[in-house]
Amino acid sequence: MAFYAKIVPLNPLILLYYRFNDLFYSTPYPIINLFLLYLSVAALPLLNIRLIFIYFFIFCFLSFAQKIYSSTKSIHQQKIKVGVVQVGLYYQLGGNTTNFFPDLLKFLRKNNDVDMVVFSENTVYGFKNQFNKKITQKMISDLKASNAHQRHAFIFNFFGFNDINNIVSVYYYKDNLLINQKKALIPFVEQQWFFSDKHDNTYEYLSIRKDIVNQHINHNGINIKTYICYDVLFPETHKSDNGLVIVQSNYKLLDKNDMYNRIIKNGSILGWFAVATNSLAYINIQNHGGTVLIRKNGKIDYNIFTTSLKKHFLSLMYKLYTSLSMISCICVVSAYSDMINHLFAWNIDQ
């Protein structure tokens, strides 16, 4: 995966594809979709007018056939309510390590029908240094004491965990524990390369554990696939038909100018194309606000995006329709006193 991730780039034309994806034919395999996109761009200038028309009619026929096939599938509904925790935004707006987990419990008491709580990618919680390890162990201890994991599933994001020197997603629900790791590390930032400075502090670098094989999460019959930030930018070779795709991200290093929000949205679109074009919903959870929900129809919910950036306290209901199912979404941002914890709850009827 690591070598494959370094040599298969995404095409910027995906951003154009996103705008008109309802008109285009796509396969359930992201890597094939990317190949077809490259092939189309490369072959078009070489075709004469007659071949262009033939190509166009084949394309229209495939698109029409795909829509007919989708319309014949039976409509089914699966419900899951996801609480999203933007860790970096919580601390950015005045939160502290003492109140973090109590505030999360307050949120869950207020939204006790939340099925799953998902953390953003962050460097606050993890085992990379003693301070972070201490507050992480305290949070886990408080979680077990509260028994919240008996009612709600948690997908944590840890910067190092036990003896794993990598960023991991940890699914914890009742007696079930599942660990997935980041499979594509950012060169020179998270992973040492040949051209890295030999004087770099190697302690800061991460490594991929060969004995950890990432797995799908089956939560109450719903198939969930998780990714961590950079992982999602490389097309899957397997069939992409998950119920829900969750990406734990932290784009804060890219926050250099007023183009940052566009970067978040474009990065989410690229990730959606690479792993989730045939999934029912795709959520890219940002650490410092800007969480993106892309529905089955391939469109961003801009209301949720805006909410995740600046709203202090609200409860919003969205109904999203797909050819396979109906998706409903609740977004809740909770604030306690003057502190805004920016925790989101989404209800998705898949």
C-alpha positions in Angstrom: 0.0 0.0 0.0 2.8 2.4 0.9 4.6 2.1 -2.4 1.3 2.0 -4.4 0.2 5.2 -2.6 3.3 7.0 -3.8 3.0 6.3 -7.5 -0.7 6.6 -8.3 -1.7 10.3 -8.4 -5.2 11.7 -8.6 -6.2 13.8 -11.6 -7.3 17.5 -11.1 -10.1 16.8 -13.6 -11.8 15.0 -10.8 -12.9 18.4 -9.5 -14.6 18.9 -12.9 -16.0 15.4 -12.8 -17.6 16.2 -9.4 -19.6 19.0 -10.9 -21.2 16.8 -13.5 -20.9 13.3 -11.9 -24.6 12.7 -12.4 -24.0 12.6 -16.2 -21.0 10.3 -16.1 -20.7 6.6 -16.1 -18.7 5.2 -13.2 -17.7 1.7 -12.1 -17.8 0.4 -8.4 -13.9 0.4 -8.6 -12.2 3.8 -8.0 -8.9 2.7 -9.6 -10.8 1.8 -12.8 -12.7 5.2 -12.7 -9.4 7.0 -12.5 -8.0 4.9 -15.4 -11.0 5.8 -17.5 -10.6 9.5 -16.7 -6.9 9.4 -17.7 -7.7 7.4 -20.9 -10.5 9.8 -21.9 -8.3 12.8 -21.6 -5.4 11.2 -23.4 -7.4 9.7 -26.2 -9.7 12.5 -27.1 -7.2 14.7 -29.0 -6.3 11.6 -31.1 -9.8 10.9 -32.3 -11.4 12.1 -35.5 -15.0 13.5 -35.5 -16.6 10.2 -36.3 -14.8 8.4 -33.4 -15.7 11.2 -31.1 -19.4 10.8 -31.9 -19.1 7.0 -31.4 -17.3 7.5 -28.1 -19.9 10.0 -27.0 -22.8 7.6 -27.8 -21.1 4.7 -26.0 -20.6 7.0 -23.1 -24.3 8.0 -23.1 -25.5 4.4 -23.4 -23.4 3.3 -20.4 -24.6 6.2 -18.3 -28.2 5.5 -19.2 -27.8 1.8 -18.5 -26.2 2.5 -15.1 -29.1 4.8 -14.1 -31.6 2.1 -15.1 -29.8 -0.5 -13.1 -29.6 1.8 -10.1 -33.4 2.5 -10.3 -34.2 -1.2 -10.1 -32.4 -1.7 -6.8 -34.7 -2.0 -3.8 -34.8 0.9 -1.4 -33.7 0.1 2.1 -33.0 2.1 5.2 -30.4 1.7 7.9 -30.2 4.3 10.6 -27.1 5.5 12.4 -26.6 8.7 14.3 -23.0 9.9 14.4 -21.5 12.3 16.9 -18.5 14.1 15.4 -15.8 15.6 17.6 -13.6 18.3 16.1 -10.8 18.1 18.7 -8.6 20.9 17.5 -11.5 23.4 17.3 -12.5 22.5 20.9 -9.2 23.6 22.2 -8.8 26.5 19.8 -11.9 28.0 21.2 -10.9 27.8 24.8 -11.4 24.2 25.8 -9.0 22.4 28.2 -8.0 18.8 28.9 -9.8 18.8 32.3 -13.2 19.6 30.8 -12.9 17.9 27.5 -14.3 14.5 28.4 -17.0 15.9 30.9 -18.1 18.2 28.1 -18.3 15.2 25.7 -20.4 13.3 28.3 -22.8 16.3 28.6 -23.1 16.3 24.8 -24.0 12.6 24.8 -26.5 13.0 27.6 -28.2 15.7 25.6 -28.0 13.6 22.4 -28.5 10.1 24.0 -29.6 8.6 20.7 -26.1 9.0 19.2 -24.9 5.6 18.0 -21.3 6.4 17.3 -18.8 9.1 18.4 -16.0 9.9 16.0 -12.9 12.0 16.7 -11.0 14.0 14.1 -7.3 13.3 13.4 -5.4 15.2 16.1 -2.1 15.2 18.0 -3.6 15.9 21.4 -4.6 12.3 22.2 -2.1 9.5 21.8 1.0 7.9 23.3 3.8 9.8 21.5 4.9 11.7 24.6 4.3 11.4 28.3 1.9 14.3 28.6 -0.3 13.2 25.8 -0.1 9.6 27.1 -1.2 10.7 30.5 -4.3 12.7 29.3 -5.2 9.9 26.9 -5.1 7.2 29.6 -7.2 9.4 31.9 -9.8 9.9 29.1 -9.9 6.1 28.5 -10.2 5.5 32.2 -13.0 8.0 32.6 -14.8 6.5 29.6 -14.7 3.0 31.2 -15.9 4.4 34.5 -18.8 6.2 32.8 -19.8 3.1 30.8 -20.5 5.4 27.8 -18.9 2.7 25.5 -21.7 0.3 26.5 -24.3 2.7 24.8 -22.2 4.5 22.2 -19.5 3.2 19.9 -16.4 5.3 19.8 -13.9 5.8 17.0 -10.9 7.5 18.5 -7.9 8.9 16.7 -4.6 8.5 18.5 -1.2 9.9 17.6 0.6 6.7 18.7 -1.1 4.0 20.7 0.6 1.5 23.1 3.6 0.2 21.1 2.2 1.3 17.7 4.3 4.2 16.3 1.6 5.4 13.9 -1.7 7.3 13.8 -4.5 4.9 14.5 -8.3 4.8 14.5 -9.5 2.8 17.4 -13.1 1.5 17.4 -14.3 0.7 20.8 -17.8 -0.6 21.6 -18.8 -2.8 24.5 -16.2 -5.5 24.5 -15.2 -5.0 20.8 -11.9 -3.3 20.0 -10.6 -2.8 16.4 -7.5 -0.9 15.4 -6.8 0.5 11.9 -3.7 2.4 11.1 -2.7 5.2 8.7 -1.4 3.4 5.6 0.0 6.3 3.6 2.3 8.5 5.6 3.2 12.0 4.4 6.8 12.1 3.1 9.2 14.3 5.1 6.5 15.2 7.6 5.3 11.8 9.0 7.8 9.5 7.3 11.5 9.7 6.8 12.6 9.5 3.1 15.9 9.1 1.3 16.2 12.9 1.0 15.3 13.7 4.6 17.8 15.7 6.6 20.0 13.2 8.4 19.9 15.5 11.4 16.1 15.2 11.7 14.8 14.0 15.0 13.7 10.5 14.0 11.5 10.2 17.1 9.0 12.5 15.3 8.6 10.2 12.4 6.0 7.4 12.2 6.1 3.9 10.8 3.5 1.5 9.3 3.1 -1.8 11.2 3.0 -4.7 8.7 1.1 -6.9 11.1 -1.9 -4.6 11.3 -4.4 -5.2 8.5 -7.1 -2.5 8.3 -10.6 -3.9 8.5 -14.2 -2.7 7.9 -16.3 -1.9 10.9 -19.7 -3.7 11.0 -21.7 -1.6 13.5 -25.3 -2.8 14.0 -25.3 -4.2 10.4 -23.9 -1.1 8.8 -20.7 -1.5 6.8 -18.3 1.4 7.8 -14.9 2.0 6.3 -12.4 4.4 8.0 -9.5 6.3 6.6 -7.0 8.8 8.1 -6.4 12.0 6.2 -3.7 11.4 3.5 -4.8 7.7 3.1 -7.9 8.8 1.2 -6.1 10.5 -1.7 -5.2 7.2 -3.3 -7.8 5.2 -5.3 -9.0 1.9 -3.9 -8.4 -1.2 -6.0 -11.3 -2.9 -4.3 -15.0 -2.3 -4.8 -16.3 0.9 -3.2 -19.8 0.2 -1.9 -19.6 0.9 1.8 -22.6 2.1 3.8 -20.6 4.9 5.3 -17.0 6.1 4.7 -15.4 8.1 7.6 -12.2 10.1 7.1 -10.4 11.5 10.2 -8.5 14.5 8.9 -6.3 17.5 10.0 -5.6 20.0 7.2 -4.4 22.7 9.6 -0.9 22.7 8.1 -2.5 23.9 4.8 -4.2 26.8 6.5 -2.0 29.5 4.9 -4.4 31.9 3.3 -8.1 32.5 2.5 -8.1 29.5 0.1 -8.1 27.1 3.0 -11.9 26.4 2.9 -11.6 25.6 -0.8 -8.7 23.3 0.0 -10.8 21.4 2.5 -13.7 21.0 0.0 -11.4 20.1 -2.9 -9.5 17.6 -0.8 -12.8 16.0 0.3 -13.9 15.7 -3.3 -10.7 14.0 -4.3 -11.0 11.6 -1.4 -14.6 10.9 -2.2 -13.7 10.0 -5.8 -10.8 7.8 -4.6 -12.8 5.7 -2.1 -16.5 6.5 -1.9 -18.2 7.2 -5.2 -20.5 4.2 -4.7 -20.9 4.5 -0.9 -24.1 5.9 0.7 -22.3 8.7 2.5 -18.8 10.2 3.0 -17.8 12.3 6.0 -14.5 14.0 6.1 -14.1 15.1 9.8 -11.8 18.1 10.1 -9.8 18.8 13.3 -10.2 22.6 13.3 -13.7 22.9 11.7 -14.8 22.5 8.1 -16.2 19.0 8.3 -17.6 17.8 4.9 -20.5 15.5 4.2 -20.8 14.3 0.7 -24.0 12.4 -0.1 -24.7 9.4 -2.4 -25.4 11.8 -5.2 -21.8 13.2 -4.9 -22.8 16.6 -3.6 -21.4 18.5 -0.6 -23.9 19.6 2.0 -22.8 23.3 2.3 -25.1 24.0 5.2 -23.2 21.5 7.4 -19.9 22.7 6.2 -20.7 26.3 7.1 -22.1 25.2 10.4 -19.0 23.3 11.3 -16.9 26.5 10.8 -18.7 29.1 12.9 -22.0 28.3 14.5 -22.1 28.1 18.2 -25.3 26.2 19.1 -27.8 24.8 16.8 -29.8 21.7 15.9 -30.5 21.3 12.1 -32.3 18.5 10.2 -31.4 17.7 6.6 -33.1 15.1 4.4 -30.9 13.8 1.7 -32.2 11.4 -1.0 -30.3 8.8 -3.1 -31.3 6.2 -5.6 -30.8 3.5 -2.9 -32.0 5.2 0.2 -32.9 8.3 2.1 -30.4 10.0 4.2 -31.3 12.3 7.1 -28.8 14.4 8.9 -28.9 16.2 12.2 -26.1 18.6 13.1 -25.8 19.7 16.6 -23.2 22.1 18.0 -23.1 22.3 21.7 -21.8 25.1 23.9 -21.5 25.2 27.6 -21.2 28.7 29.2 -18.7 30.7 27.2 -17.0 27.6 25.9 -17.8 26.2 22.5 -17.0 22.5 22.1 -18.2 22.1 18.5 -19.4 18.6 18.7 -21.6 17.5 15.8 -24.4 14.9 15.7 -25.5 13.6 12.3 -28.4 11.3 11.8 -28.0 9.3 8.6 -30.7 7.1 7.3 -28.8 5.1 4.8 
